[in-house]
Amino acid sequence: SGDADSETGVVRISATENMSSEILPKILQPFMREHPGLEIEIEASNRNVDILRRDADIAVRMQRPEQGALLARRLGTLRLAFYATEDYFTRHPYPQKPEDLADHRLIGPDRDQSFRERMAESMPQLAKADFSFRSDHQTVLLAAVRAGIGIGVCPIAIAKREPGLVPVLPETIHLDIETWLTMHQDLRNSRRIKMVYDHVADSLQQLLK
């Protein structure tokens, strides 16, 4: 019971690469300053870890959890759209319609068939897209967009912080992903884990509004 009431110790969070590198550190920095006894471990992976096996204490998931014995809160919708740098558009004309993307260098998934299928379902204009710069790592794709290689997908919440990124047909081509926060229900009485869970949930809900 003493450990359950403690505000110090380790909390392990699982999240996608972009969430782990671009969003969670900014959310957690002020919280960790207020709670210096907390230790945070981040599992940055696009796969879903098994919360029931305690592979992580808390998980940010991009789909509705289906397992029982989990506490889950829907945080909102993460919207992704296509972006390129201002410099890229000094060398290439801005596309006026989805069909114009065929004349551009596109940045997208490599062997991740599930991501390709999700993009094709939500953005049928890209069903036969030819991605000439490919990776299945979100951080690599975002770095390629920032480097001005071409047009690629990026979460709008991240792109808003990047003054050099230009949205490309955002009302026509976008991908909306439900975002959930989960934890094992047996951990709901752990004060430090519940504190982190509530802070991440509240912060992401504000970001995803």
Salt bridges, closest charged atoms under 4 A:
ASP3 OD1 - ARG192 NH1 3.68
GLU7 OE1 - HIS35 ND1 3.58
GLU7 OE2 - ARG191 NE 2.72
GLU17 OE2 - HIS137 ND1 2.86
GLU22 OE1 - ARG146 NH2 3.02
GLU22 OE1 - ARG161 NH2 3.39
GLU41 OE1 - ARG12 NH1 3.04
GLU43 OE1 - ARG12 NH2 2.82
GLU43 OE2 - ARG47 NH2 3.65
ASP87 OD2 - ARG91 NH2 3.10
ASP100 OD1 - LYS97 NZ 3.02
ASP110 OD1 - ARG134 NE 3.86
GLU162 OE2 - ARG146 NH2 2.66
ASP176 OD1 - ARG79 NE 2.73
ASP176 OD1 - HIS174 ND1 3.58
GLU178 OE2 - ARG74 NE 3.32
ASP186 OD2 - ARG54 NH2 3.55
ASP186 OD2 - HIS184 ND1 3.65
ASP198 OD1 - ARG73 NH2 3.35
ASP198 OD2 - LYS194 NZ 3.01
ASP202 OD1 - ARG73 NH1 3.38
